[in-house]
């Protein structure tokens, strides 16, 4: 089974017999983050530094809880479908990201994908399901039907051969059969 992680759609899974499942609610996450941010901005004006720190911790816990739920649902879906291997994309630069700043947006996203991957790996292992990481090159561009490369327009992927699907589904479809990178686990 391939699993594609993202922001708008936190996770999409496609099994080898083409069953598709979407997980999480990207819009809700975005809305929640915005609320936390504007709340902290107001606290900043009043110089309430402890309250700001508490709010940051609260946001972290909230996101972590979401990741636990999404990873649990993914592993349950895998179990229901008798999946023995879950494939995820190997994240680029996770070493740099953990070592350096988590402040910029891109690093933050990498970091949150990393955490979700770790949760999936951990829960899958307990169920005897293996997690493998694949090379992410072209997983979002290659047509699963004819192998031609196309760039998805917005959320929709279309190919000249007539194939069309939600872009995240295409990602997950390709992740299933993408080359596995060395080492089964990614560690920071
Ligand atoms: Zn095609």
Backbone and ligand atoms as CSV (ligand in chain L), in Angstrom:
chain,resi,resn,atom,element,x,y,z
A,1,UNK,N,N,0.850,-1.195,0.000
A,1,UNK,CA,C,0.000,0.000,0.000
A,1,UNK,C,C,0.889,1.250,0.000
A,2,UNK,N,N,0.517,2.235,-0.799
A,2,UNK,CA,C,1.267,3.485,-0.823
A,2,UNK,C,C,0.517,4.554,-0.044
A,3,UNK,N,N,1.253,5.377,0.682
A,3,UNK,CA,C,0.632,6.476,1.425
A,3,UNK,C,C,1.332,7.781,1.072
A,4,UNK,N,N,0.552,8.743,0.602
A,4,UNK,CA,C,1.082,10.060,0.257
A,4,UNK,C,C,0.685,11.048,1.354
A,5,UNK,N,N,1.681,11.736,1.909
A,5,UNK,CA,C,1.400,12.725,2.951
A,5,UNK,C,C,1.365,14.120,2.346
A,6,UNK,N,N,0.485,14.971,2.848
A,6,UNK,CA,C,0.379,16.314,2.299
A,6,UNK,C,C,-0.230,17.287,3.293
A,7,UNK,N,N,-0.416,18.514,2.843
A,7,UNK,CA,C,-0.988,19.534,3.723
A,7,UNK,C,C,-2.494,19.636,3.552
A,8,UNK,N,N,-2.928,19.805,2.291
A,8,UNK,CA,C,-4.369,19.943,2.058
A,8,UNK,C,C,-5.088,18.665,2.418
A,9,UNK,N,N,-4.495,17.557,2.006
A,9,UNK,CA,C,-4.984,16.244,2.424
A,9,UNK,C,C,-3.858,15.614,3.235
A,10,UNK,N,N,-4.046,15.486,4.551
A,10,UNK,CA,C,-2.942,14.981,5.384
A,10,UNK,C,C,-2.375,13.632,4.932
A,11,UNK,N,N,-3.237,12.712,4.491
A,11,UNK,CA,C,-2.729,11.438,3.982
A,11,UNK,C,C,-3.737,10.777,3.059
A,12,UNK,N,N,-3.221,10.134,2.012
A,12,UNK,CA,C,-4.037,9.336,1.105
A,12,UNK,C,C,-3.366,7.980,0.966
A,13,UNK,N,N,-4.152,6.913,1.097
A,13,UNK,CA,C,-3.602,5.570,0.922
A,13,UNK,C,C,-4.266,4.898,-0.258
A,14,UNK,N,N,-3.458,4.165,-1.031
A,14,UNK,CA,C,-4.000,3.340,-2.113
A,14,UNK,C,C,-3.408,1.938,-1.962
A,15,UNK,N,N,-4.268,0.940,-1.925
A,15,UNK,CA,C,-3.793,-0.444,-1.790
A,15,UNK,C,C,-3.407,-0.993,-3.162
A,16,UNK,N,N,-2.793,-2.178,-3.170
A,16,UNK,CA,C,-2.397,-2.738,-4.469
A,16,UNK,C,C,-3.597,-3.172,-5.302
A,17,UNK,N,N,-4.765,-3.333,-4.656
A,17,UNK,CA,C,-5.956,-3.590,-5.479
A,17,UNK,C,C,-6.836,-2.335,-5.604
A,18,UNK,N,N,-6.154,-1.170,-5.556
A,18,UNK,CA,C,-6.760,0.125,-5.917
A,18,UNK,C,C,-7.814,0.658,-4.956
A,19,UNK,N,N,-7.826,0.174,-3.737
A,19,UNK,CA,C,-8.733,0.796,-2.760
A,19,UNK,C,C,-8.110,2.094,-2.274
A,20,UNK,N,N,-8.925,3.158,-2.238
A,20,UNK,CA,C,-8.423,4.486,-1.883
A,20,UNK,C,C,-9.065,4.956,-0.578
A,21,UNK,N,N,-8.261,5.551,0.286
A,21,UNK,CA,C,-8.823,6.145,1.504
A,21,UNK,C,C,-8.106,7.461,1.816
A,22,UNK,N,N,-8.883,8.493,2.120
A,22,UNK,CA,C,-8.326,9.792,2.540
A,22,UNK,C,C,-8.345,9.867,4.066
A,23,UNK,N,N,-7.325,10.467,4.647
A,23,UNK,CA,C,-7.239,10.589,6.102
A,23,UNK,C,C,-7.011,12.035,6.536
A,24,UNK,N,N,-7.627,12.389,7.651
A,24,UNK,CA,C,-7.392,13.706,8.244
A,24,UNK,C,C,-8.155,14.817,7.539
A,25,UNK,N,N,-8.003,16.008,8.067
A,25,UNK,CA,C,-8.725,17.162,7.547
A,25,UNK,C,C,-7.781,18.360,7.474
A,26,UNK,N,N,-7.203,18.558,6.296
A,26,UNK,CA,C,-6.218,19.620,6.116
A,26,UNK,C,C,-6.776,21.001,6.365
A,27,UNK,N,N,-8.027,21.195,5.975
A,27,UNK,CA,C,-8.635,22.514,6.139
A,27,UNK,C,C,-8.797,22.848,7.621
A,28,UNK,N,N,-9.241,21.852,8.382
A,28,UNK,CA,C,-9.405,22.058,9.815
A,28,UNK,C,C,-8.049,22.383,10.467
A,29,UNK,N,N,-7.010,21.642,10.067
A,29,UNK,CA,C,-5.672,21.882,10.624
A,29,UNK,C,C,-5.209,23.312,10.360
A,30,UNK,N,N,-5.447,23.756,9.128
A,30,UNK,CA,C,-5.007,25.085,8.737
A,30,UNK,C,C,-5.737,26.164,9.540
A,31,UNK,N,N,-7.039,25.973,9.672
A,31,UNK,CA,C,-7.890,26.892,10.425
A,31,UNK,C,C,-7.442,26.962,11.885
A,32,UNK,N,N,-7.183,25.791,12.457
A,32,UNK,CA,C,-6.777,25.697,13.853
A,32,UNK,C,C,-5.434,26.405,14.076
A,33,UNK,N,N,-4.497,26.182,13.144
A,33,UNK,CA,C,-3.180,26.817,13.250
A,33,UNK,C,C,-3.297,28.335,13.171
A,34,UNK,N,N,-4.171,28.786,12.289
A,34,UNK,CA,C,-4.370,30.225,12.140
A,34,UNK,C,C,-4.919,30.828,13.429
A,35,UNK,N,N,-5.849,30.107,14.052
A,35,UNK,CA,C,-6.396,30.581,15.323
A,35,UNK,C,C,-5.328,30.673,16.402
A,36,UNK,N,N,-4.520,29.644,16.497
A,36,UNK,CA,C,-3.435,29.663,17.478
A,36,UNK,C,C,-2.514,30.860,17.237
A,37,UNK,N,N,-2.189,31.093,15.965
A,37,UNK,CA,C,-1.280,32.184,15.624
A,37,UNK,C,C,-1.836,33.549,15.977
A,38,UNK,N,N,-3.105,33.754,15.662
A,38,UNK,CA,C,-3.658,35.092,15.929
A,38,UNK,C,C,-3.849,35.306,17.434
A,39,UNK,N,N,-4.129,34.211,18.137
A,39,UNK,CA,C,-4.222,34.287,19.597
A,39,UNK,C,C,-2.870,34.706,20.178
A,40,UNK,N,N,-1.789,34.110,19.658
A,40,UNK,CA,C,-0.453,34.444,20.176
A,40,UNK,C,C,-0.036,35.866,19.801
A,41,UNK,N,N,-0.489,36.304,18.664
A,41,UNK,CA,C,-0.188,37.663,18.240
A,41,UNK,C,C,-0.779,38.666,19.234
A,42,UNK,N,N,-2.005,38.389,19.647
A,42,UNK,CA,C,-2.664,39.242,20.637
A,42,UNK,C,C,-1.918,39.200,21.965
A,43,UNK,N,N,-1.460,38.013,22.343
A,43,UNK,CA,C,-0.692,37.888,23.590
A,43,UNK,C,C,0.635,38.634,23.495
A,44,UNK,N,N,1.216,38.607,22.305
A,44,UNK,CA,C,2.497,39.280,22.073
A,44,UNK,C,C,2.398,40.768,22.332
A,45,UNK,N,N,1.300,41.345,21.915
A,45,UNK,CA,C,1.091,42.778,22.129
A,45,UNK,C,C,1.014,43.113,23.607
A,46,UNK,N,N,0.523,42.151,24.391
A,46,UNK,CA,C,0.442,42.373,25.835
A,46,UNK,C,C,1.674,41.842,26.569
A,47,UNK,N,N,2.652,41.366,25.785
A,47,UNK,CA,C,3.896,40.820,26.336
A,47,UNK,C,C,3.673,39.664,27.320
A,48,UNK,N,N,2.702,38.850,27.015
A,48,UNK,CA,C,2.437,37.705,27.895
A,48,UNK,C,C,3.226,36.493,27.400
A,49,UNK,N,N,4.493,36.443,27.804
A,49,UNK,CA,C,5.400,35.446,27.234
A,49,UNK,C,C,5.096,34.012,27.684
A,50,UNK,N,N,4.729,33.859,28.942
A,50,UNK,CA,C,4.384,32.510,29.409
A,50,UNK,C,C,3.169,31.963,28.697
A,51,UNK,N,N,2.201,32.836,28.540
A,51,UNK,CA,C,0.975,32.425,27.852
A,51,UNK,C,C,1.275,32.038,26.409
A,52,UNK,N,N,2.237,32.741,25.791
A,52,UNK,CA,C,2.612,32.411,24.418
A,52,UNK,C,C,3.237,31.018,24.374
A,53,UNK,N,N,4.112,30.764,25.336
A,53,UNK,CA,C,4.753,29.442,25.372
A,53,UNK,C,C,3.709,28.344,25.590
A,54,UNK,N,N,2.792,28.588,26.496
A,54,UNK,CA,C,1.730,27.601,26.743
A,54,UNK,C,C,0.907,27.332,25.490
A,55,UNK,N,N,0.634,28.409,24.775
A,55,UNK,CA,C,-0.152,28.263,23.564
A,55,UNK,C,C,0.603,27.438,22.520
A,56,UNK,N,N,1.916,27.649,22.437
A,56,UNK,CA,C,2.731,26.873,21.483
A,56,UNK,C,C,2.713,25.396,21.847
A,57,UNK,N,N,2.838,25.117,23.134
A,57,UNK,CA,C,2.796,23.718,23.579
A,57,UNK,C,C,1.440,23.089,23.296
A,58,UNK,N,N,0.416,23.891,23.517
A,58,UNK,CA,C,-0.937,23.394,23.282
A,58,UNK,C,C,-1.135,23.047,21.802
A,59,UNK,N,N,-0.610,23.921,20.937
A,59,UNK,CA,C,-0.721,23.667,19.503
A,59,UNK,C,C,0.033,22.393,19.130
A,60,UNK,N,N,1.238,22.238,19.681
A,60,UNK,CA,C,2.020,21.028,19.429
A,60,UNK,C,C,1.240,19.773,19.825
A,61,UNK,N,N,0.646,19.833,21.019
A,61,UNK,CA,C,-0.107,18.664,21.501
A,61,UNK,C,C,-1.308,18.380,20.610
A,62,UNK,N,N,-1.926,19.460,20.164
A,62,UNK,CA,C,-3.092,19.302,19.293
A,62,UNK,C,C,-2.690,18.606,17.993
A,63,UNK,N,N,-1.595,19.089,17.376
A,63,UNK,CA,C,-1.119,18.511,16.122
A,63,UNK,C,C,-0.665,17.063,16.315
A,64,UNK,N,N,-0.026,16.835,17.444
A,64,UNK,CA,C,0.457,15.491,17.722
A,64,UNK,C,C,-0.716,14.517,17.858
A,65,UNK,N,N,-1.751,14.987,18.533
A,65,UNK,CA,C,-2.938,14.167,18.709
A,65,UNK,C,C,-3.573,13.830,17.353
A,66,UNK,N,N,-3.593,14.831,16.464
A,66,UNK,CA,C,-4.119,14.607,15.106
A,66,UNK,C,C,-3.297,13.539,14.396
A,67,UNK,N,N,-1.979,13.652,14.507
A,67,UNK,CA,C,-1.094,12.685,13.850
A,67,UNK,C,C,-1.284,11.277,14.406
A,68,UNK,N,N,-1.541,11.201,15.711
A,68,UNK,CA,C,-1.804,9.882,16.296
A,68,UNK,C,C,-3.065,9.283,15.695
A,69,UNK,N,N,-4.086,10.118,15.543
A,69,UNK,CA,C,-5.357,9.619,15.006
A,69,UNK,C,C,-5.217,9.208,13.537
A,70,UNK,N,N,-4.534,10.049,12.765
A,70,UNK,CA,C,-4.354,9.750,11.339
A,70,UNK,C,C,-3.520,8.469,11.173
A,71,UNK,N,N,-2.430,8.359,11.944
A,71,UNK,CA,C,-1.578,7.174,11.800
A,71,UNK,C,C,-2.323,5.913,12.240
A,72,UNK,N,N,-3.118,6.033,13.290
A,72,UNK,CA,C,-3.916,4.889,13.741
A,72,UNK,C,C,-4.885,4.449,12.646
A,73,UNK,N,N,-5.551,5.426,12.039
A,73,UNK,CA,C,-6.526,5.112,10.986
A,73,UNK,C,C,-5.839,4.473,9.772
A,74,UNK,N,N,-4.644,4.945,9.436
A,74,UNK,CA,C,-3.908,4.385,8.296
A,74,UNK,C,C,-3.544,2.926,8.573
A,75,UNK,N,N,-3.042,2.672,9.769
A,75,UNK,CA,C,-2.633,1.306,10.102
A,75,UNK,C,C,-3.851,0.385,10.190
A,76,UNK,N,N,-4.951,0.894,10.710
A,76,UNK,CA,C,-6.179,0.089,10.732
A,76,UNK,C,C,-6.651,-0.252,9.321
A,77,UNK,N,N,-6.581,0.732,8.451
A,77,UNK,CA,C,-6.970,0.518,7.046
A,77,UNK,C,C,-6.077,-0.558,6.412
A,78,UNK,N,N,-4.790,-0.482,6.714
A,78,UNK,CA,C,-3.849,-1.482,6.194
A,78,UNK,C,C,-4.216,-2.876,6.708
A,79,UNK,N,N,-4.548,-2.942,7.990
A,79,UNK,CA,C,-4.908,-4.222,8.592
A,79,UNK,C,C,-6.154,-4.807,7.942
A,80,UNK,N,N,-7.169,-3.950,7.801
A,80,UNK,CA,C,-8.427,-4.392,7.187
A,80,UNK,C,C,-8.196,-4.981,5.799
A,81,UNK,N,N,-7.205,-4.421,5.113
A,81,UNK,CA,C,-6.946,-4.855,3.742
A,81,UNK,C,C,-5.810,-5.873,3.648
A,82,UNK,N,N,-5.424,-6.393,4.799
A,82,UNK,CA,C,-4.380,-7.419,4.857
A,82,UNK,C,C,-3.079,-6.988,4.159
A,83,UNK,N,N,-2.723,-5.747,4.403
A,83,UNK,CA,C,-1.511,-5.187,3.809
A,83,UNK,C,C,-0.297,-5.606,4.647
A,84,UNK,N,N,0.779,-6.023,3.991
A,84,UNK,CA,C,1.972,-6.413,4.746
A,84,UNK,C,C,3.060,-5.342,4.706
A,85,UNK,N,N,3.003,-4.457,3.688
A,85,UNK,CA,C,4.007,-3.395,3.585
A,85,UNK,C,C,3.329,-2.056,3.299
A,86,UNK,N,N,3.676,-1.051,4.096
A,86,UNK,CA,C,3.230,0.323,3.828
A,86,UNK,C,C,4.426,1.073,3.283
A,87,UNK,N,N,4.232,1.754,2.175
A,87,UNK,CA,C,5.324,2.556,1.623
A,87,UNK,C,C,5.023,4.047,1.760
A,88,UNK,N,N,6.052,4.757,2.198
A,88,UNK,CA,C,5.979,6.204,2.361
A,88,UNK,C,C,7.133,6.834,1.599
A,89,UNK,N,N,7.012,8.119,1.310
A,89,UNK,CA,C,8.126,8.799,0.664
A,89,UNK,C,C,9.217,9.106,1.674
A,90,UNK,N,N,10.434,8.917,1.244
A,90,UNK,CA,C,11.541,9.335,2.090
A,90,UNK,C,C,11.621,10.848,2.022
A,91,UNK,N,N,11.700,11.502,3.172
A,91,UNK,CA,C,11.755,12.964,3.204
A,91,UNK,C,C,13.165,13.452,2.947
A,92,UNK,N,N,13.252,14.523,2.184
A,92,UNK,CA,C,14.561,15.114,1.916
A,92,UNK,C,C,14.989,15.957,3.112
A,93,UNK,N,N,16.253,15.964,3.380
A,93,UNK,CA,C,16.836,16.901,4.361
A,93,UNK,C,C,16.293,16.818,5.768
A,94,UNK,N,N,15.815,15.644,6.152
A,94,UNK,CA,C,15.269,15.571,7.505
A,94,UNK,C,C,16.375,15.803,8.541
A,95,UNK,N,N,17.592,15.399,8.210
A,95,UNK,CA,C,18.693,15.633,9.162
A,95,UNK,C,C,18.901,17.119,9.411
A,96,UNK,N,N,19.021,17.868,8.318
A,96,UNK,CA,C,19.205,19.317,8.475
A,96,UNK,C,C,18.027,19.944,9.216
A,97,UNK,N,N,16.834,19.463,8.861
A,97,UNK,CA,C,15.636,20.064,9.441
A,97,UNK,C,C,15.583,19.891,10.949
A,98,UNK,N,N,15.947,18.689,11.417
A,98,UNK,CA,C,15.870,18.474,12.854
A,98,UNK,C,C,16.983,19.223,13.573
A,99,UNK,N,N,18.128,19.334,12.874
A,99,UNK,CA,C,19.265,19.962,13.536
A,99,UNK,C,C,19.142,21.487,13.528
A,100,UNK,N,N,18.679,22.020,12.431
A,100,UNK,CA,C,18.610,23.481,12.342
A,100,UNK,C,C,17.206,23.987,12.670
A,101,UNK,N,N,16.852,25.054,12.066
A,101,UNK,CA,C,15.629,25.741,12.449
A,101,UNK,C,C,14.354,25.014,12.036
A,102,UNK,N,N,13.387,25.027,12.918
A,102,UNK,CA,C,12.058,24.563,12.546
A,102,UNK,C,C,11.157,25.773,12.341
A,103,UNK,N,N,11.799,26.918,12.223
A,103,UNK,CA,C,10.986,28.131,12.170
A,103,UNK,C,C,10.403,28.411,10.805
A,104,UNK,N,N,11.188,28.122,9.731
A,104,UNK,CA,C,10.585,28.464,8.449
A,104,UNK,C,C,9.561,27.408,8.026
A,105,UNK,N,N,8.628,27.850,7.219
A,105,UNK,CA,C,7.463,27.037,6.846
A,105,UNK,C,C,7.845,25.681,6.268
A,106,UNK,N,N,8.837,25.697,5.382
A,106,UNK,CA,C,9.199,24.460,4.687
A,106,UNK,C,C,9.721,23.425,5.676
A,107,UNK,N,N,10.591,23.886,6.580
A,107,UNK,CA,C,11.125,22.980,7.598
A,107,UNK,C,C,10.016,22.457,8.498
A,108,UNK,N,N,9.103,23.334,8.821
A,108,UNK,CA,C,7.973,22.925,9.669
A,108,UNK,C,C,7.171,21.806,9.016
A,109,UNK,N,N,6.946,21.954,7.709
A,109,UNK,CA,C,6.189,20.924,7.005
A,109,UNK,C,C,6.963,19.621,6.978
A,110,UNK,N,N,8.260,19.720,6.671
A,110,UNK,CA,C,9.087,18.511,6.660
A,110,UNK,C,C,9.031,17.845,8.023
A,111,UNK,N,N,9.140,18.670,9.057
A,111,UNK,CA,C,9.114,18.147,10.405
A,111,UNK,C,C,7.789,17.446,10.715
A,112,UNK,N,N,6.675,18.025,10.295
A,112,UNK,CA,C,5.397,17.401,10.625
A,112,UNK,C,C,5.184,16.117,9.815
A,113,UNK,N,N,5.687,16.074,8.572
A,113,UNK,CA,C,5.606,14.826,7.805
A,113,UNK,C,C,6.471,13.756,8.458
A,114,UNK,N,N,7.593,14.198,8.967
A,114,UNK,CA,C,8.509,13.268,9.631
A,114,UNK,C,C,7.830,12.637,10.847
A,115,UNK,N,N,7.200,13.483,11.650
A,115,UNK,CA,C,6.545,12.967,12.847
A,115,UNK,C,C,5.430,11.978,12.490
A,116,UNK,N,N,4.624,12.353,11.512
A,116,UNK,CA,C,3.544,11.460,11.102
A,116,UNK,C,C,4.103,10.130,10.584
A,117,UNK,N,N,5.185,10.209,9.807
A,117,UNK,CA,C,5.826,8.981,9.308
A,117,UNK,C,C,6.268,8.090,10.458
A,118,UNK,N,N,6.860,8.715,11.476
A,118,UNK,CA,C,7.341,7.946,12.626
A,118,UNK,C,C,6.184,7.277,13.362
A,119,UNK,N,N,5.082,7.995,13.494
A,119,UNK,CA,C,3.908,7.423,14.162
A,119,UNK,C,C,3.370,6.228,13.371
A,120,UNK,N,N,3.325,6.384,12.048
A,120,UNK,CA,C,2.836,5.283,11.208
A,120,UNK,C,C,3.767,4.076,11.363
A,121,UNK,N,N,5.066,4.361,11.321
A,121,UNK,CA,C,6.060,3.288,11.407
A,121,UNK,C,C,5.902,2.522,12.724
A,122,UNK,N,N,5.790,3.281,13.793
A,122,UNK,CA,C,5.692,2.687,15.122
A,122,UNK,C,C,4.437,1.816,15.260
A,123,UNK,N,N,3.302,2.360,14.843
A,123,UNK,CA,C,2.042,1.620,14.994
A,123,UNK,C,C,1.988,0.422,14.049
A,124,UNK,N,N,2.536,0.588,12.853
A,124,UNK,CA,C,2.551,-0.510,11.888
A,124,UNK,C,C,3.382,-1.668,12.421
A,125,UNK,N,N,4.527,-1.329,12.974
A,125,UNK,CA,C,5.428,-2.354,13.496
A,125,UNK,C,C,4.733,-3.220,14.548
A,126,UNK,N,N,3.956,-2.572,15.405
A,126,UNK,CA,C,3.231,-3.316,16.444
A,126,UNK,C,C,2.230,-4.304,15.851
A,127,UNK,N,N,1.783,-4.036,14.628
A,127,UNK,CA,C,0.830,-4.923,13.963
A,127,UNK,C,C,1.524,-5.899,13.026
A,128,UNK,N,N,2.841,-5.866,13.018
A,128,UNK,CA,C,3.588,-6.754,12.130
A,128,UNK,C,C,3.580,-6.304,10.684
A,129,UNK,N,N,3.310,-5.003,10.476
A,129,UNK,CA,C,3.323,-4.451,9.116
A,129,UNK,C,C,4.635,-3.691,8.920
A,130,UNK,N,N,5.275,-3.940,7.787
A,130,UNK,CA,C,6.551,-3.321,7.527
A,130,UNK,C,C,6.352,-1.948,6.870
A,131,UNK,N,N,7.193,-0.983,7.226
A,131,UNK,CA,C,7.156,0.319,6.552
A,131,UNK,C,C,8.433,0.491,5.743
A,132,UNK,N,N,8.273,0.829,4.474
A,132,UNK,CA,C,9.422,1.068,3.604
A,132,UNK,C,C,9.357,2.494,3.070
A,133,UNK,N,N,10.531,3.071,2.851
A,133,UNK,CA,C,10.600,4.428,2.308
A,133,UNK,C,C,11.087,4.378,0.871
A,134,UNK,N,N,10.419,5.158,0.036
A,134,UNK,CA,C,10.771,5.142,-1.387
A,134,UNK,C,C,11.318,6.494,-1.818
A,135,UNK,N,N,12.017,6.447,-2.930
A,135,UNK,CA,C,12.537,7.666,-3.542
A,135,UNK,C,C,11.354,8.506,-4.036
A,136,UNK,N,N,11.247,9.750,-3.576
A,136,UNK,CA,C,10.076,10.560,-3.934
A,136,UNK,C,C,10.116,11.152,-5.349
A,137,UNK,N,N,11.206,10.896,-6.092
A,137,UNK,CA,C,11.328,11.535,-7.410
A,137,UNK,C,C,10.170,11.143,-8.323
A,138,UNK,N,N,9.496,12.124,-8.861
A,138,UNK,CA,C,8.438,11.991,-9.873
A,138,UNK,C,C,7.186,11.239,-9.408
A,139,UNK,N,N,7.065,10.956,-8.108
A,139,UNK,CA,C,5.870,10.215,-7.678
A,139,UNK,C,C,4.597,11.021,-7.918
A,140,UNK,N,N,4.724,12.359,-7.929
A,140,UNK,CA,C,3.514,13.159,-8.151
A,140,UNK,C,C,3.312,13.472,-9.636
A,141,UNK,N,N,4.298,13.130,-10.477
A,141,UNK,CA,C,4.214,13.500,-11.897
A,141,UNK,C,C,3.949,12.341,-12.850
A,142,UNK,N,N,4.390,11.159,-12.484
A,142,UNK,CA,C,4.307,10.030,-13.414
A,142,UNK,C,C,2.886,9.489,-13.517
A,143,UNK,N,N,2.440,9.259,-14.738
A,143,UNK,CA,C,1.107,8.694,-14.940
A,143,UNK,C,C,1.134,7.209,-14.575
A,144,UNK,N,N,0.277,6.779,-13.636
A,144,UNK,CA,C,0.295,5.374,-13.222
A,144,UNK,C,C,-0.140,4.425,-14.345
A,145,UNK,N,N,-0.779,4.978,-15.373
A,145,UNK,CA,C,-1.280,4.112,-16.437
A,145,UNK,C,C,-0.265,3.962,-17.578
A,146,UNK,N,N,0.345,5.098,-18.005
A,146,UNK,CA,C,1.218,5.015,-19.186
A,146,UNK,C,C,2.640,5.490,-18.907
A,147,UNK,N,N,2.924,5.904,-17.667
A,147,UNK,CA,C,4.272,6.313,-17.242
A,147,UNK,C,C,4.764,7.650,-17.808
A,148,UNK,N,N,3.946,8.332,-18.574
A,148,UNK,CA,C,4.368,9.655,-19.030
A,148,UNK,C,C,4.358,10.624,-17.846
A,149,UNK,N,N,5.241,11.647,-17.915
A,149,UNK,CA,C,5.263,12.620,-16.815
A,149,UNK,C,C,4.446,13.852,-17.157
A,150,UNK,N,N,3.612,14.238,-16.214
A,150,UNK,CA,C,2.812,15.451,-16.358
A,150,UNK,C,C,2.827,16.184,-15.040
A,151,UNK,N,N,2.669,17.508,-15.118
A,151,UNK,CA,C,2.509,18.249,-13.863
A,151,UNK,C,C,1.017,18.397,-13.582
A,152,UNK,N,N,0.635,18.083,-12.359
A,152,UNK,CA,C,-0.778,18.198,-12.005
A,152,UNK,C,C,-1.176,19.666,-11.983
A,153,UNK,N,N,-2.342,19.953,-12.530
A,153,UNK,CA,C,-2.892,21.305,-12.455
A,153,UNK,C,C,-3.752,21.379,-11.205
A,154,UNK,N,N,-3.363,22.221,-10.292
A,154,UNK,CA,C,-4.114,22.340,-9.037
A,154,UNK,C,C,-4.243,20.967,-8.382
A,155,UNK,N,N,-5.448,20.548,-8.012
A,155,UNK,CA,C,-5.600,19.276,-7.300
A,155,UNK,C,C,-5.827,18.114,-8.245
A,156,UNK,N,N,-5.958,18.422,-9.522
A,156,UNK,CA,C,-6.317,17.368,-10.456
A,156,UNK,C,C,-5.170,16.994,-11.375
A,157,UNK,N,N,-4.995,15.706,-11.553
A,157,UNK,CA,C,-3.958,15.200,-12.433
A,157,UNK,C,C,-4.621,14.625,-13.679
A,158,UNK,N,N,-4.165,15.087,-14.837
A,158,UNK,CA,C,-4.700,14.512,-16.076
A,158,UNK,C,C,-3.557,14.151,-17.011
A,159,UNK,N,N,-3.749,13.100,-17.765
A,159,UNK,CA,C,-2.741,12.649,-18.722
A,159,UNK,C,C,-3.393,12.491,-20.086
A,160,UNK,N,N,-2.579,12.648,-21.132
A,160,UNK,CA,C,-3.085,12.527,-22.512
A,160,UNK,C,C,-3.711,11.163,-22.775
A,161,UNK,N,N,-3.229,10.143,-22.053
A,161,UNK,CA,C,-3.746,8.783,-22.277
A,161,UNK,C,C,-5.179,8.622,-21.774
A,162,UNK,N,N,-5.693,9.659,-21.106
A,162,UNK,CA,C,-7.078,9.587,-20.635
A,162,UNK,C,C,-7.187,9.370,-19.135
A,163,UNK,N,N,-6.047,9.070,-18.510
A,163,UNK,CA,C,-6.057,8.857,-17.065
A,163,UNK,C,C,-6.259,10.187,-16.353
A,164,UNK,N,N,-7.159,10.240,-15.393
A,164,UNK,CA,C,-7.248,11.415,-14.538
A,164,UNK,C,C,-7.712,11.076,-13.141
A,165,UNK,N,N,-7.086,11.746,-12.172
A,165,UNK,CA,C,-7.406,11.492,-10.773
A,165,UNK,C,C,-6.935,12.662,-9.912
A,166,UNK,N,N,-7.404,12.658,-8.670
A,166,UNK,CA,C,-6.900,13.582,-7.653
A,166,UNK,C,C,-5.381,13.397,-7.549
A,167,UNK,N,N,-4.649,14.497,-7.507
A,167,UNK,CA,C,-3.187,14.388,-7.566
A,167,UNK,C,C,-2.578,13.580,-6.418
A,168,UNK,N,N,-3.195,13.668,-5.242
A,168,UNK,CA,C,-2.632,12.926,-4.107
A,168,UNK,C,C,-2.841,11.415,-4.257
A,169,UNK,N,N,-3.906,11.055,-4.934
A,169,UNK,CA,C,-4.124,9.626,-5.212
A,169,UNK,C,C,-3.029,9.128,-6.148
A,170,UNK,N,N,-2.702,9.964,-7.161
A,170,UNK,CA,C,-1.627,9.602,-8.094
A,170,UNK,C,C,-0.317,9.399,-7.332
A,171,UNK,N,N,-0.036,10.321,-6.407
A,171,UNK,CA,C,1.170,10.201,-5.585
A,171,UNK,C,C,1.204,8.867,-4.862
A,172,UNK,N,N,0.118,8.540,-4.182
A,172,UNK,CA,C,0.065,7.289,-3.411
A,172,UNK,C,C,0.169,6.068,-4.325
A,173,UNK,N,N,-0.452,6.148,-5.512
A,173,UNK,CA,C,-0.382,5.026,-6.464
A,173,UNK,C,C,1.062,4.767,-6.871
A,174,UNK,N,N,1.792,5.847,-7.153
A,174,UNK,CA,C,3.184,5.697,-7.591
A,174,UNK,C,C,4.105,5.284,-6.447
A,175,UNK,N,N,3.809,5.771,-5.243
A,175,UNK,CA,C,4.632,5.421,-4.081
A,175,UNK,C,C,4.614,3.903,-3.854
A,176,UNK,N,N,3.498,3.267,-4.188
A,176,UNK,CA,C,3.409,1.806,-4.028
A,176,UNK,C,C,4.542,1.078,-4.732
A,177,UNK,N,N,4.893,1.552,-5.930
A,177,UNK,CA,C,5.841,0.800,-6.752
A,177,UNK,C,C,7.142,1.560,-7.014
A,178,UNK,N,N,7.349,2.666,-6.312
A,178,UNK,CA,C,8.588,3.433,-6.484
A,178,UNK,C,C,9.756,2.678,-5.847
A,179,UNK,N,N,10.996,2.935,-6.326
A,179,UNK,CA,C,12.144,2.232,-5.759
A,179,UNK,C,C,12.366,2.536,-4.280
A,180,UNK,N,N,12.562,1.492,-3.514
A,180,UNK,CA,C,12.792,1.626,-2.074
A,180,UNK,C,C,14.213,2.122,-1.847
A,181,UNK,N,N,14.353,3.081,-0.951
A,181,UNK,CA,C,15.696,3.584,-0.658
A,181,UNK,C,C,16.339,2.756,0.452
A,182,UNK,N,N,17.662,2.801,0.494
A,182,UNK,CA,C,18.425,1.979,1.446
A,182,UNK,C,C,17.976,2.175,2.872
A,183,UNK,N,N,17.974,1.090,3.602
A,183,UNK,CA,C,17.594,1.178,5.010
A,183,UNK,C,C,16.097,1.248,5.088
A,184,UNK,N,N,15.523,0.560,6.023
A,184,UNK,CA,C,14.059,0.525,6.082
A,184,UNK,C,C,13.508,1.697,6.834
A,185,UNK,N,N,14.330,2.265,7.667
A,185,UNK,CA,C,13.820,3.292,8.567
A,185,UNK,C,C,14.526,4.603,8.268
A,186,UNK,N,N,13.834,5.693,8.470
A,186,UNK,CA,C,14.542,6.970,8.380
A,186,UNK,C,C,14.667,7.530,9.777
A,187,UNK,N,N,15.893,7.832,10.141
A,187,UNK,CA,C,16.087,8.360,11.488
A,187,UNK,C,C,16.754,9.717,11.398
A,188,UNK,N,N,16.435,10.557,12.316
A,188,UNK,CA,C,16.948,11.926,12.262
A,188,UNK,C,C,18.342,11.996,12.869
L,1,ZN,ZN,ZN,-1.025,8.450,-18.992
